[in-house]
Amino acid sequence: MARAYTPPIPDRLGWTPWEGIGPGAEVLGDVAGRRVLDIGSGAGHHAVHLAQAHGARVTGIELSPTQHERAVAAHADVEGVEFVQADVTEYLAGVEPFDAAYAIGTLSFIDPHSSLPALRDGLHPGAPLILSLLHTDLHGRGPSTEVAPREQMILLRDDPPLAAA
């Protein structure tokens, strides 16, 4: 842990690996004073940004004990942020619904069969769920640097595809 890299708190919430590409936190709506779930929060830098720059009350949930430890070590004293080390599906079963949730590059590491229904039930009706994933689409096109909807299919092993836009 002493040699671990801790990412800096960003000036802007970024959804892509490319600096300045895509929308910022505004896609979550007005989060001031609202409960926001950071799924796969890692070292906690995005959660801290939302709390400090936008006044959100952010819960960063992380399955990895090491990542959770990094977040707590770096940001335990930040007002408006709490870090939880748990499985998101199990965690959401026992808490009040959130006003918004997001995952930056982490949803591909968890089972969508359990996580997506848990997220649906763990959010207030109509609450935004913003997911950012780096992937290749069904037509072989790589990730785009343009922010525009592209019809996609989420392919799950041994299951019919789930439509996504």
C-alpha positions in Angstrom: 0.0 0.0 0.0 2.9 2.4 0.7 3.9 2.3 -3.0 0.4 2.3 -4.4 -0.6 5.0 -6.9 -3.5 7.1 -5.8 -5.1 8.9 -8.7 -5.6 12.7 -8.2 -9.1 14.1 -7.7 -10.2 15.0 -11.2 -11.4 18.6 -12.0 -14.2 17.0 -14.1 -15.9 13.6 -14.0 -14.6 11.6 -17.0 -16.3 8.6 -18.4 -13.6 7.6 -20.9 -9.9 7.0 -20.9 -9.5 10.2 -23.1 -9.2 13.5 -21.2 -12.1 15.9 -22.0 -14.0 13.5 -24.2 -17.7 13.0 -23.4 -20.0 14.6 -20.9 -19.2 15.4 -17.3 -21.1 14.9 -14.1 -24.1 16.7 -15.5 -25.4 13.4 -17.0 -26.3 12.4 -13.5 -28.5 15.4 -13.1 -28.4 17.8 -10.1 -26.8 15.6 -7.4 -26.4 18.4 -4.7 -27.5 16.8 -1.4 -28.6 13.6 -3.1 -27.4 10.1 -2.5 -25.2 8.8 -5.3 -23.7 5.3 -5.6 -20.2 4.9 -7.2 -20.1 1.3 -8.3 -16.6 -0.1 -8.3 -15.2 3.1 -6.7 -11.6 2.0 -6.7 -9.3 4.5 -5.0 -12.3 6.9 -4.5 -11.2 9.8 -6.6 -14.5 10.1 -8.6 -16.6 9.9 -5.5 -14.6 12.7 -3.8 -14.9 14.8 -6.9 -18.7 14.5 -6.9 -18.9 15.3 -3.2 -16.6 18.3 -3.3 -17.5 19.8 -6.6 -21.2 19.0 -6.8 -22.3 18.5 -3.2 -23.4 14.9 -3.6 -23.5 12.4 -0.7 -21.6 9.6 -2.3 -21.2 6.0 -1.3 -18.3 4.3 -3.0 -18.8 0.6 -3.1 -15.8 -1.6 -3.9 -15.5 -5.4 -3.9 -11.7 -5.4 -3.7 -10.4 -5.1 -0.2 -7.2 -3.5 -1.5 -9.0 -0.9 -3.5 -11.3 -0.2 -0.6 -8.3 0.2 1.7 -6.7 2.7 -0.8 -9.9 4.8 -0.8 -10.2 4.9 2.9 -6.5 5.7 3.5 -6.6 8.6 1.0 -10.1 10.0 1.6 -11.6 8.9 4.9 -11.9 12.5 6.1 -13.7 13.8 3.1 -17.2 15.1 4.0 -20.0 13.7 2.0 -18.2 10.4 1.1 -18.3 7.0 2.6 -16.6 3.9 1.3 -18.0 0.4 1.7 -16.2 -2.8 0.9 -18.9 -5.2 -0.3 -20.6 -6.9 -3.3 -22.9 -4.3 -4.8 -25.8 -6.8 -5.3 -25.7 -7.9 -1.6 -25.2 -4.3 -0.4 -28.2 -2.9 -2.3 -30.5 -5.5 -0.8 -30.2 -3.9 2.7 -30.1 -0.1 2.1 -32.5 2.7 1.1 -32.7 3.4 -2.6 -30.2 5.8 -4.1 -31.0 9.0 -6.2 -28.4 8.1 -8.8 -25.7 5.5 -9.6 -22.8 5.2 -11.9 -20.0 2.9 -12.9 -16.9 3.9 -14.8 -15.4 0.9 -16.5 -16.4 -1.5 -13.7 -19.6 -3.2 -14.7 -17.9 -5.6 -17.1 -16.4 -7.2 -14.0 -19.7 -8.2 -12.3 -22.5 -10.5 -13.3 -25.2 -8.5 -15.1 -27.8 -11.1 -14.3 -27.7 -10.2 -10.6 -26.2 -6.6 -10.7 -28.6 -5.0 -13.1 -31.8 -6.2 -11.3 -30.2 -5.1 -8.0 -29.4 -1.7 -9.4 -32.9 -1.3 -10.8 -34.3 -2.1 -7.3 -31.6 -0.1 -5.5 -32.5 3.2 -7.2 -35.5 5.4 -6.8 -37.9 5.2 -9.8 -36.6 7.4 -12.7 -33.1 7.8 -11.0 -30.2 7.8 -13.5 -27.9 4.8 -13.9 -24.9 5.8 -15.9 -22.6 3.1 -17.2 -19.4 3.6 -19.0 -17.8 0.6 -20.6 -14.9 0.3 -23.1 -16.0 -2.3 -25.7 -16.2 -3.2 -29.3 -19.6 -3.3 -30.8 -21.2 -6.1 -32.8 -20.1 -4.7 -36.1 -16.5 -4.7 -35.0 -16.2 -0.9 -34.6 -14.0 0.1 -31.6 -14.8 2.7 -29.0 -15.9 6.1 -30.3 -14.5 9.5 -29.2 -17.9 11.0 -30.2 -20.6 11.2 -27.7 -23.6 9.8 -29.5 -25.9 6.8 -29.0 -25.0 3.6 -30.8 -27.3 0.7 -30.7 -25.6 -2.2 -29.0 -26.3 -5.7 -27.8 -24.9 -7.0 -24.5 -23.9 -10.6 -25.2 -24.0 -12.9 -22.2 -22.4 -16.3 -22.3 -25.0 -19.0 -23.1 -27.9 -16.5 -23.1 -29.8 -14.6 -25.7 -28.5 -11.0 -26.1 -29.8 -8.1 -24.0 -30.7 -5.0 -26.1 -28.9 -1.8 -25.0 -28.7 1.7 -26.4 
